[in-house]
């Protein structure tokens, strides 16, 4: 039975990290809906207003990710967290591209709560998914939008399965192999928090995304919160 688990090395480095996890089955990821795009545009407008006079790196839901990246040897200027990258794009006046309902919905919730969010197609993963620290000799991985496969460096925080990394630098960029597509029928989606974000905020954001997936993707949903007290969950159908 496949699981998502966070290894002890992560909690040793980031003891108060918390994940909100959604496992979705029987997904319809093909239904375009104007309401999804309207919701995304609404959050973009709110974010532009919020950051009109506030430096993005100093925001309390972005600054902790910059510090976390530095802790495992990544330069946030060169490799921003997914939430910083998303906010920077929106603050410059660019719309978030339409991809498919799963991606559009998690981007909407990511902007609403200013939390990193991502997802993987479970039919293209193998074995357990682990949030862990990369070791020596990790397999090369081709990331979204990149022409060549490159391995994670030792000490880097990654998500990986039995075949190799599926997301590098924690939430910076995901692998092409496990990307969400209109053909996706089983998926895992993750929202991530570092202090000052705690369990309460993650539960709220996870519940919001789960409700949207139920409405717009007709998915069967199970959710969990992963932290030091609960370090894994099953990926089987609810």
C-alpha positions in Angstrom: 0.0 0.0 0.0 1.6 3.2 -1.2 2.1 6.0 1.3 3.1 9.7 1.5 5.6 10.1 4.3 7.9 12.7 5.7 11.3 11.3 6.8 12.8 12.1 10.2 15.6 14.2 8.5 13.0 16.8 7.4 11.6 17.2 10.9 15.1 17.4 12.3 15.7 20.4 10.0 12.2 21.9 10.1 10.5 20.6 13.2 7.3 22.7 12.8 6.7 21.9 9.1 3.1 20.9 8.3 1.6 19.5 5.2 -2.1 19.4 4.1 -2.6 16.4 1.9 -5.4 15.6 -0.5 -5.7 12.2 -2.2 -8.2 12.3 -5.1 -9.6 9.4 -7.1 -12.1 9.1 -10.0 -11.1 12.6 -11.1 -12.6 14.3 -14.1 -9.8 16.7 -15.1 -11.3 17.7 -18.4 -14.2 20.0 -17.5 -13.5 23.6 -18.3 -15.5 26.0 -16.2 -15.5 29.7 -16.3 -16.1 29.9 -12.6 -12.6 28.3 -12.0 -10.9 31.0 -14.1 -13.1 33.7 -12.4 -11.9 32.5 -9.0 -8.3 32.5 -10.1 -8.6 36.1 -11.5 -10.2 37.2 -8.3 -7.3 35.9 -6.2 -4.8 37.5 -8.6 -6.4 40.9 -8.1 -6.3 40.5 -4.4 -2.6 39.5 -4.4 -1.7 42.5 -6.6 -3.4 44.8 -4.2 -1.8 43.1 -1.2 1.7 43.4 -2.5 1.4 46.9 -4.1 3.2 48.4 -1.2 4.8 45.4 0.5 8.1 43.8 -0.4 7.4 40.2 -1.4 10.4 38.6 0.3 9.4 40.2 3.7 5.9 38.7 3.8 5.5 36.3 6.7 4.3 33.5 4.5 7.1 33.9 2.0 10.1 34.9 4.1 10.2 31.5 6.0 10.6 29.7 2.7 13.5 31.8 1.7 15.2 30.9 5.0 14.4 27.2 4.5 15.9 27.2 1.0 19.1 28.8 2.3 19.2 26.1 5.1 19.5 23.3 2.5 21.8 25.3 0.2 19.5 26.8 -2.4 19.5 30.5 -3.3 16.0 31.8 -3.2 16.8 34.6 -5.6 17.7 32.0 -8.2 15.3 29.2 -7.2 12.3 30.8 -5.4 9.7 28.7 -3.7 6.6 28.0 -5.7 4.5 30.5 -3.7 7.1 33.3 -4.2 7.3 32.5 -7.9 3.6 32.6 -8.2 3.2 35.8 -6.3 6.0 37.5 -8.2 4.3 36.6 -11.5 1.0 37.9 -10.4 2.4 41.1 -8.8 4.0 42.0 -12.2 0.6 42.0 -13.8 0.8 38.6 -15.5 -2.1 36.2 -15.4 -1.5 32.6 -14.1 -1.8 30.4 -17.2 -4.8 28.1 -17.6 -3.5 24.5 -17.4 -6.3 22.1 -16.3 -8.8 22.1 -13.4 -6.6 20.4 -10.9 -3.7 22.8 -11.4 -5.9 25.9 -11.8 -7.7 25.1 -8.5 -4.5 24.5 -6.5 -3.1 27.7 -7.9 -6.2 29.5 -6.8 -5.9 28.2 -3.2 -2.2 28.8 -3.2 -2.8 32.5 -3.9 -5.7 32.7 -1.5 -3.7 31.4 1.5 -0.2 32.3 0.3 1.0 28.7 0.7 3.0 26.5 -1.7 0.8 24.0 -3.4 1.5 21.2 -5.9 0.3 17.9 -7.2 1.3 14.6 -8.8 -0.4 12.0 -11.0 -0.5 8.9 -8.9 -0.7 6.7 -12.0 2.8 7.8 -12.9 4.4 7.4 -9.4 5.9 4.1 -8.2 5.9 3.0 -4.5 5.9 5.4 -1.6 6.3 9.2 -2.0 8.8 10.6 0.4 9.6 14.2 1.4 13.2 13.7 2.3 16.8 15.0 2.0 18.6 14.0 -1.2 21.5 11.7 -0.9 24.5 11.0 -3.0 23.9 9.6 -6.5 20.2 10.5 -6.9 18.8 9.7 -10.3 18.6 12.5 -12.9 15.1 14.0 -13.3 13.7 16.1 -16.1 11.7 19.0 -14.6 8.7 20.7 -16.2 9.9 22.9 -19.0 13.5 21.7 -19.0 15.1 19.8 -21.9 17.5 17.7 -19.9 17.4 15.6 -16.8 19.7 16.6 -13.9 20.1 15.0 -10.5 19.3 16.7 -7.2 22.3 17.7 -5.2 23.1 16.0 -1.9 21.3 17.8 1.0 18.6 19.2 -1.1 15.0 18.7 0.1 13.0 16.7 -2.5 9.9 14.7 -3.0 10.8 11.3 -4.5 9.3 7.9 -5.3 11.0 4.6 -6.1 12.1 5.9 -9.5 13.6 9.2 -8.3 12.8 12.8 -7.6 9.4 14.1 -8.5 9.8 17.7 -7.1 13.1 19.5 -6.5 14.1 22.1 -3.9 11.1 21.2 -1.8 8.4 22.9 -3.9 10.5 24.8 -6.5 9.7 22.7 -9.6 8.0 19.4 -10.3 9.0 16.5 -12.6 7.6 16.2 -16.0 7.0 12.4 -15.4 4.3 13.0 -12.7 2.7 16.2 -13.9 -1.1 16.6 -13.8 -2.8 16.4 -17.2 -6.4 16.2 -18.5 -5.9 12.4 -18.4 -5.2 12.3 -14.7 -7.6 10.2 -12.7 -5.7 9.7 -9.4 -3.7 12.5 -7.8 -2.1 13.7 -4.7 -2.1 17.4 -3.9 -0.1 19.0 -1.1 -0.2 22.4 0.7 2.8 23.2 2.8 3.4 25.4 5.8 6.3 26.7 7.9 5.8 28.9 11.0 4.0 31.2 11.5 1.7 28.9 9.5 0.4 26.1 11.6 -2.1 23.2 11.6 -5.2 25.5 11.8 -4.3 27.4 8.7 -3.3 24.3 6.8 -6.5 22.5 7.7 -8.5 25.5 6.4 -6.6 25.7 3.1 -6.8 21.9 2.6 -10.5 21.9 3.2 -11.0 24.7 0.8 -9.1 22.9 -2.0 -10.8 19.6 -1.2 -14.3 21.2 -1.6 -13.3 22.8 -4.9 -12.1 19.5 -6.2 -15.3 17.7 -5.2 -17.4 20.3 -7.1 -15.3 20.9 -10.2 -13.5 17.5 -10.7 -16.2 15.2 -9.2 -13.4 13.5 -7.3 -13.6 11.2 -4.3 -11.4 12.8 -1.7 -9.5 11.9 1.4 -7.4 14.4 3.4 -4.8 14.4 6.1 -2.4 16.7 8.0 1.2 15.5 8.3 3.4 16.9 11.0 5.8 15.6 13.7 2.9 13.8 15.3 1.5 12.1 12.2 4.3 11.6 9.6 2.6 9.5 6.9 -0.7 8.7 5.2 -2.0 6.1 2.7 -2.5 7.0 -0.9 -5.3 4.4 -1.5 -8.8 5.4 -2.4 -11.1 6.6 0.4 
